[in-house]
Amino acid sequence: MRRAVAAAAVVTASVAVTLTPMASSAAAPYKGANTAAVQDDFNGDGYRDLAVGAPGAASGTVEEAGSVVVLYGSASSVSASRRTVITQATTGIPGAAEESDRFGRTVSSADLDRDGYADLLVGAPGEDVDGAASRGSVTVVWGGPDGLKGGATLTPPAGFGEGWTSCRFGMSVATGDMNGDGAPEVTVGSACSPASYSGPFTRTGQAAGRYLEGRENARGVVMGDVNGDGQAERFYLAGPTDGDIRGPVTLDAGAPDPEDPFVNPGVELPYADGHAGQVGDIDGDGYGDLVTGIAGDDSHFNAPTPAAHRGGEIQVLYGSAQGITAEQQPVVFHQDTVGVPGSAEWGDWFGQSLSIGDVDADGYADVLVGAPDEAVGSLASAGTAVLLRGSASGLTTAEAASYTQSTAGVPGAAEADDGFGAAVHLADLDKDGKTEAVAGVPGENSDGCVWVARGSVSGPLATDSVNLCGTSAGITVGGMEGSFGVALTSPHVEN
């Protein structure tokens, strides 16, 4: 439940906090930090780690400066005792902790410098830069055998934001190897133009190449291999536009030519929609599938074009040897779909967040969908997360399940405005082959929490699941909500 606390009630200092030695037991880093299995292994021990954004956290007396907590994976999953807390007041992190920067509103990861350790990317879309209000910033924090230390800023390409205000650079961050050289590319979404970077990166944050994608509007970006060639494709998601509230989706066809704007135009997918998305192999055929969320319905938009199905929806486009083509019709799921738990109600925000992973180790990726404004009984915006199963025939409602803080075994209790499911994430944090289910509960108390449940052959185990909350994980809470759990490395809608 959301409640304010006095500004003087600072719970803990906003400095880098590292508990429990994090050095890998191996002499060399765990190779393959850009593969799906260890994409966010920041300390090279072979276990995926969990990055949690808390953009409302204070830095000393500075409100909403923001912070990120990294919880390190292990054979026993994650806990608040094995962590690093990062703010812009942390030694080695560029910038300064300033009011309303909201550092940690987005988080992502990739091994940018190819040293075998994943690196953390942090968006602060509220940061003022060079006198431009809310121009936004993206910071890289470098992984290594002792965990995350030191950082650099990703500088936007020349011309970014010219003539615009409130660009909010860092609204989304996507990574993927688009040319097969083992060095990830990075694309940063914003309310202005997206910016693209080609790896590898140096520890100054300098990329091998970068450019401004002035042809496309993209608040959300998705990268993943949908045609099985071992190289990621990139999809631009503009978010709600005047002509398409549901959000146009464009398949990138290559970098622009500054001399000819008609070179490499993107391929519009006219039947697809989405504000945020992710790629994963749902039907187990070896090709990545694109899942997008459109959470806002007609109760949120006063527009001539229709928005999402009542309560929100997700769409699935299946990959193939031809990739994803303009002729494809997406498969749509919402809470009026037979077999999907719950019922579609105006303003549920089903699809506000989503994540793809194999919870039961059956070889088919499953999809966890957040609906943070779903009422639980009479409790408005208590929130829910819905699990839909992958299969050889694609995403299915068979054995679908929903989780709230009123679900038996889930710790805590559902309360109004908790926002359970504002962010969701599926990742194998204990390396048992089955992904943990994580749901952010940023409105829980004044700090926010994340719910973590182990995977099993029957799905996430509510029994013995845990709540890890912001103050116990080291964030500072001042007079504003800490919003711990509002951002995880899987995508969420950022309007």
Secondary structure, DSSP 4 states (H G I P E B T S, - for coil): ------TT---S--S-EEES----SSSS--S-TTSGGGTT-SSSSSS--EEEEETT--BTTBTT--EEEEEPP-TT---TTSEEEE-TTSTT--S---TT--TTSEEEEE-TT-SSS-EEEEEETT--BTTBTT-BEEEEE---TTS---EEE-PPPTTTTTT-S---BTSEEEEE-SSSSS--EEEEE-SS--EEEEEEE-TTS-EEEEEE-TT---SEEEEE-SSSSSS-EEEEE--S-SS-TT--EEE--SPPBTTBTTSS--EE-TT---SEEEEE-SSSSSS-EEEEEE--BTTT---SS--BSTT-EEEEE---TT-S-TTPPPEEEETTSTT-SS---TT--TTSEEEEE-SSSSSS-EEEEEETT--BTTBTT-BEEEEEE--TTSSEEEEEEEE-TTSTT-SS---TT--BTSSEEEE-SSSSSSPEEEEEETTSTTT-EEEEE---TTS---TT-EEEETTTTT----SS---TTSB-SS-B---
